[in-house]
Amino acid sequence: MAVFASAAMSLRKQTIMGALKRSGATGPETAKTLAEAGVENPDLFPEFTEQLVDFGFLNRTKDGKYWIDGD
C-alpha cells in the first residue's frame, strides 16, 4: 500500500507542477490557484499540497495562489 501511495503522490506532484509551469505561474506576480492553473480536482490531498510548499517544490502567496521557480 505504501508503494501505491508514494506513486500516487509523485504523480500528483508532477501534475501540479506541470500545470503551474504550463499556465505560466513561474513567479509571485504570475501565481495562480490550482484551479486557475488547470489542476484536475484542485482540492484533492490538501495536506500533500502543503507538504510541497513546506519542502520548497511550490511557493504560495499570501492570498493562496501558487507558483514554481521559473528556472
Z-matrix of the N, CA and C atoms (Angstrom, degrees):
N
C 1 1.446
C 2 1.530 1 111.17
N 3 1.332 2 117.20 1 -37.49
C 4 1.465 3 120.62 2 -179.27
C 5 1.522 4 111.32 3 -64.04
N 6 1.324 5 117.16 4 -35.49
C 7 1.462 6 120.76 5 179.24
C 8 1.522 7 109.38 6 -65.25
N 9 1.343 8 117.53 7 -42.79
C 10 1.462 9 121.15 8 178.24
C 11 1.519 10 110.51 9 -62.03
N 12 1.325 11 117.60 10 -45.36
C 13 1.466 12 121.59 11 -179.68
C 14 1.517 13 110.45 12 -61.78
N 15 1.318 14 116.83 13 -42.06
C 16 1.458 15 121.10 14 179.15
C 17 1.528 16 110.81 15 -63.75
N 18 1.305 17 116.73 16 -42.59
C 19 1.467 18 120.82 17 179.56
C 20 1.531 19 110.10 18 -66.60
N 21 1.312 20 116.87 19 -40.42
C 22 1.469 21 121.00 20 179.27
C 23 1.528 22 110.42 21 -64.28
N 24 1.309 23 117.01 22 -41.36
C 25 1.460 24 120.26 23 -179.67
C 26 1.527 25 110.97 24 -69.05
N 27 1.315 26 116.98 25 -36.74
C 28 1.465 27 120.36 26 176.99
C 29 1.526 28 110.53 27 -63.94
N 30 1.315 29 116.34 28 -42.43
C 31 1.459 30 120.78 29 177.74
C 32 1.526 31 110.58 30 -64.63
N 33 1.318 32 117.21 31 -40.55
C 34 1.468 33 120.92 32 178.62
C 35 1.533 34 110.53 33 -63.25
N 36 1.318 35 117.05 34 -41.62
C 37 1.463 36 121.45 35 177.71
C 38 1.530 37 109.84 36 -59.79
N 39 1.319 38 117.46 37 -47.84
C 40 1.460 39 121.67 38 179.77
C 41 1.524 40 111.08 39 -61.92
N 42 1.334 41 116.41 40 -40.01
C 43 1.461 42 121.47 41 179.84
C 44 1.526 43 110.74 42 -62.41
N 45 1.322 44 116.41 43 -49.24
C 46 1.468 45 120.72 44 -178.38
C 47 1.519 46 110.84 45 -64.83
N 48 1.316 47 116.96 46 -49.31
C 49 1.461 48 120.13 47 -176.94
C 50 1.523 49 111.41 48 -65.51
N 51 1.325 50 117.24 49 -38.54
C 52 1.463 51 120.56 50 177.76
C 53 1.520 52 111.78 51 -64.35
N 54 1.323 53 116.50 52 -42.78
C 55 1.465 54 120.47 53 179.86
C 56 1.523 55 111.15 54 -64.50
N 57 1.312 56 116.77 55 -41.90
C 58 1.468 57 119.66 56 178.82
C 59 1.532 58 110.75 57 -64.45
N 60 1.313 59 116.67 58 -41.54
C 61 1.470 60 120.27 59 178.97
C 62 1.527 61 110.88 60 -64.42
N 63 1.325 62 116.96 61 -48.12
C 64 1.472 63 120.81 62 -179.36
C 65 1.527 64 112.06 63 -62.17
N 66 1.320 65 116.80 64 -32.55
C 67 1.465 66 120.23 65 -178.19
C 68 1.526 67 112.13 66 -84.33
N 69 1.326 68 116.96 67 -2.97
C 70 1.459 69 120.55 68 177.71
C 71 1.514 70 114.56 69 83.87
N 72 1.321 71 117.63 70 15.91
C 73 1.470 72 121.73 71 179.57
C 74 1.526 73 109.11 72 -83.57
N 75 1.335 74 114.80 73 74.37
C 76 1.464 75 120.25 74 -175.17
C 77 1.521 76 112.68 75 -116.41
N 78 1.296 77 117.21 76 17.96
C 79 1.454 78 122.07 77 176.67
C 80 1.518 79 109.15 78 -170.14
N 81 1.312 80 117.46 79 165.90
C 82 1.461 81 120.35 80 -176.65
C 83 1.526 82 113.20 81 -59.94
N 84 1.323 83 117.53 82 -31.55
C 85 1.460 84 120.35 83 -178.96
C 86 1.528 85 112.83 84 -75.87
N 87 1.329 86 117.86 85 -16.45
C 88 1.466 87 121.67 86 178.87
C 89 1.529 88 112.09 87 -114.66
N 90 1.323 89 116.83 88 12.65
C 91 1.469 90 121.82 89 -178.12
C 92 1.525 91 111.04 90 -58.71
N 93 1.328 92 115.22 91 150.13
C 94 1.461 93 121.61 92 -178.34
C 95 1.528 94 109.77 93 -137.67
N 96 1.324 95 116.30 94 156.73
C 97 1.453 96 118.94 95 168.69
C 98 1.519 97 106.79 96 -70.29
N 99 1.303 98 116.37 97 163.10
C 100 1.463 99 118.71 98 178.80
C 101 1.519 100 110.47 99 -63.21
N 102 1.326 101 117.27 100 -35.03
C 103 1.467 102 120.66 101 177.55
C 104 1.527 103 110.54 102 -65.20
N 105 1.328 104 117.15 103 -44.61
C 106 1.468 105 121.01 104 178.44
C 107 1.523 106 111.48 105 -61.37
N 108 1.328 107 116.67 106 -33.34
C 109 1.465 108 121.22 107 -179.79
C 110 1.525 109 111.75 108 -76.94
N 111 1.329 110 116.96 109 -11.29
C 112 1.453 111 120.24 110 178.40
C 113 1.514 112 114.98 111 92.48
N 114 1.335 113 117.02 112 18.59
C 115 1.464 114 120.20 113 178.08
C 116 1.524 115 108.41 114 -72.59
N 117 1.328 116 116.47 115 124.23
C 118 1.451 117 120.99 116 176.72
C 119 1.536 118 108.80 117 -68.58
N 120 1.306 119 116.94 118 135.74
C 121 1.469 120 122.61 119 -176.76
C 122 1.530 121 110.63 120 52.79
N 123 1.325 122 117.62 121 62.74
C 124 1.465 123 120.54 122 -173.37
C 125 1.525 124 114.72 123 -62.44
N 126 1.320 125 118.07 124 -21.15
C 127 1.462 126 120.53 125 -179.38
C 128 1.524 127 113.28 126 -95.15
N 129 1.324 128 117.27 127 7.10
C 130 1.460 129 121.95 128 178.89
C 131 1.528 130 109.87 129 -73.72
N 132 1.297 131 117.61 130 134.20
C 133 1.470 132 124.08 131 177.34
C 134 1.534 133 112.98 132 55.88
N 135 1.326 134 118.86 133 57.24
C 136 1.470 135 119.63 134 -179.43
C 137 1.525 136 113.43 135 -60.55
N 138 1.326 137 117.30 136 -30.02
C 139 1.468 138 120.05 137 178.31
C 140 1.524 139 110.37 138 -65.68
N 141 1.312 140 116.25 139 -36.97
C 142 1.461 141 120.09 140 179.16
C 143 1.527 142 110.53 141 -68.91
N 144 1.331 143 116.36 142 -40.73
C 145 1.468 144 119.63 143 177.13
C 146 1.526 145 109.09 144 -60.06
N 147 1.317 146 117.39 145 -40.75
C 148 1.467 147 121.71 146 177.58
C 149 1.529 148 110.85 147 -62.21
N 150 1.324 149 117.01 148 -39.34
C 151 1.467 150 120.33 149 177.34
C 152 1.525 151 111.04 150 -64.10
N 153 1.325 152 117.39 151 -38.24
C 154 1.464 153 119.91 152 178.20
C 155 1.529 154 110.67 153 -61.63
N 156 1.320 155 116.78 154 -35.39
C 157 1.465 156 120.94 155 175.72
C 158 1.527 157 109.44 156 -69.85
N 159 1.332 158 116.34 157 -48.28
C 160 1.466 159 121.00 158 -178.14
C 161 1.525 160 112.17 159 -58.54
N 162 1.338 161 116.77 160 -36.58
C 163 1.463 162 120.84 161 -178.76
C 164 1.528 163 113.38 162 -87.05
N 165 1.334 164 117.22 163 -1.60
C 166 1.456 165 120.97 164 174.94
C 167 1.520 166 115.52 165 86.88
N 168 1.323 167 118.48 166 9.09
C 169 1.462 168 120.15 167 176.70
C 170 1.531 169 110.68 168 -74.55
N 171 1.338 170 116.28 169 -35.48
C 172 1.456 171 122.95 170 178.24
C 173 1.510 172 109.26 171 -120.86
N 174 1.303 173 115.65 172 154.73
C 175 1.461 174 122.60 173 172.60
C 176 1.524 175 106.79 174 -116.49
N 177 1.333 176 116.54 175 146.79
C 178 1.453 177 120.18 176 -179.21
C 179 1.528 178 109.73 177 -127.12
N 180 1.326 179 114.85 178 136.79
C 181 1.458 180 120.21 179 175.80
C 182 1.528 181 109.07 180 -82.02
N 183 1.318 182 115.97 181 168.58
C 184 1.464 183 120.52 182 179.41
C 185 1.519 184 112.09 183 -63.10
N 186 1.332 185 116.99 184 -27.01
C 187 1.466 186 119.63 185 -179.92
C 188 1.532 187 113.02 186 -93.12
N 189 1.337 188 117.67 187 15.07
C 190 1.459 189 121.48 188 171.65
C 191 1.508 190 116.36 189 84.01
N 192 1.315 191 117.49 190 20.40
C 193 1.465 192 120.87 191 175.41
C 194 1.523 193 108.53 192 -99.20
N 195 1.330 194 115.48 193 158.65
C 196 1.463 195 120.84 194 -174.62
C 197 1.518 196 111.79 195 -120.97
N 198 1.315 197 114.37 196 153.74
C 199 1.462 198 121.10 197 174.24
C 200 1.515 199 108.78 198 -152.76
N 201 1.331 200 114.71 199 157.91
C 202 1.468 201 121.08 200 176.19
C 203 1.525 202 107.72 201 -115.02
N 204 1.303 203 115.50 202 156.91
C 205 1.462 204 119.31 203 176.42
C 206 1.509 205 109.05 204 -62.42
N 207 1.317 206 115.95 205 134.01
C 208 1.455 207 121.21 206 -173.88
C 209 1.512 208 115.32 207 -89.38
N 210 1.304 209 118.73 208 24.74
C 211 1.477 210 119.19 209 -178.70
C 212 1.459 211 111.98 210 -81.06
